[in-house]
Amino acid sequence: MYPPSRLACATCRICWGPVQDPFALCYQCDLATSEAGDLLADAVAPVGYAVKGDQLAADLRRYKSGRDGAAEAMRRLQSLLAAFLGEHGASVWRAAGMDDAPSVVAIVPSGQGRAGEHPLTSLVMSCVDLPVAQLIVRPPAEPRHRGISLGWLSVRGPVSGADVLLVDDTWVSGGSAQSAAAALKLAGARRVALVVLGRHVDPADPRSAELLGALRSAGP
């Protein structure tokens, strides 16, 4: 559900990843806030936690691989996103400070410079019927780094004064997604609601142990 149910452990108030009490933000979100402030997304909504070995994490790797099982993984992710937007979209829009549903959609491009259209684009467009604002990776003179890269992307499309639904597939540090949110706001977007299919949680990270234990206790 969104906002996600508060688990019996500390979670970052932006990305819902693990954080140590008494901190409200994880290291990466605290860094992003110091770098970009109000240019960040107005709400971040993880659809689920992607943990190594589980179905969501496997689907997020497989759907864009072009290998056996990619089509099935794509269909599961489409169903997941469509159900989330249908059930919780209105809550996400309110959390982002929108008066109504977003009027534009944008998709975070691959940080690896993937050639051609990313499969995430067709996945998202199968779930929403909105004009698309394209996020274009700038030439190599503007490299993407781990934090917020304000010069990484340019925007093509109707975003001035618009409320935008921004979608990414995976959140690890959040740098790519929040850089995209910043690009949209610098291009004139009013509000940005960022929906992420899978918030990565590393089971090998000791900081994640409490969160994973709380997730298992909470059940499906």
PESUL-V928503 format. One record per backbone hydrogen bond with DSSP energy under -0.5 kcal/mol. CO is the residue of the C=O (numbers start at 1). NH is the residue of the N-H. E is the energy in kcal/mol with one decimal. If there is no record, write none. Layout:
co-><CO:CO>
nh-><NH:NH>
e-><E:E>
This chain:
co-><7:10:12:17:20:24:26:27:28:29:30:31:32:32:33:36:37:43:44:45:48:49:50:51:54:55:56:57:58:59:62:62:67:69:70:71:72:73:74:75:76:77:78:79:80:81:82:83:84:85:88:89:90:91:92:93:94:103:104:105:106:110:118:118:119:120:121:122:124:124:131:132:134:134:136:139:141:143:147:148:149:152:154:156:157:159:162:162:163:163:164:164:165:166:167:168:169:170:171:174:175:176:177:178:179:180:181:182:183:184:185:188:191:192:192:192:193:193:194:194:195:196:197:198:198:199:201:201:202:204:205:205:206:208:209:210:211:212:213:214:215>
nh-><9:19:16:12:23:13:30:31:32:33:34:35:36:37:37:39:40:194:46:196:199:51:201:54:58:59:60:61:62:63:65:66:70:73:74:75:76:77:78:79:80:81:82:83:84:85:86:87:88:89:92:93:94:95:96:98:97:131:165:133:167:113:121:122:123:124:125:126:127:128:105:134:136:156:154:142:143:145:149:150:152:138:136:134:159:162:190:191:103:104:166:193:106:195:108:197:198:172:200:178:179:180:181:182:183:184:185:186:187:189:188:161:164:42:43:194:166:195:45:196:168:47:48:171:200:50:52:203:205:206:208:209:209:212:213:214:215:216:217:218:219>
e-><-1.7:-1.3:-1.6:-2.8:-2.3:-2.7:-2.4:-2.5:-2.5:-2.3:-1.9:-1.7:-2.8:-0.6:-1.6:-2.4:-1.8:-2.9:-0.5:-1.9:-3.1:-0.8:-2.3:-2.6:-2.1:-2.8:-2.4:-1.3:-2.5:-2.7:-2.1:-0.6:-2.2:-2.3:-2.5:-2.2:-2.1:-2.3:-2.6:-2.3:-2.2:-2.7:-2.8:-2.3:-2.2:-2.7:-2.2:-2.4:-3.1:-1.5:-2.0:-2.7:-2.0:-2.3:-1.8:-2.6:-1.6:-0.7:-2.9:-2.6:-2.2:-1.2:-2.0:-0.7:-2.0:-2.8:-2.6:-1.1:-1.9:-1.2:-2.6:-0.6:-0.6:-2.6:-2.6:-2.6:-0.5:-0.5:-0.5:-0.7:-1.3:-2.8:-2.9:-2.9:-1.7:-2.4:-2.9:-0.9:-2.0:-1.3:-0.7:-2.7:-2.5:-2.9:-2.5:-2.0:-2.0:-0.6:-2.4:-2.7:-2.0:-2.0:-2.1:-2.3:-2.1:-2.1:-2.2:-2.6:-1.3:-2.5:-1.5:-3.1:-2.9:-2.1:-1.1:-0.6:-2.8:-0.6:-3.3:-0.5:-2.1:-3.4:-0.5:-2.5:-0.9:-1.7:-0.7:-0.7:-1.8:-0.6:-2.1:-0.5:-1.0:-2.8:-2.1:-2.3:-2.4:-2.2:-2.0:-2.0:-1.1>
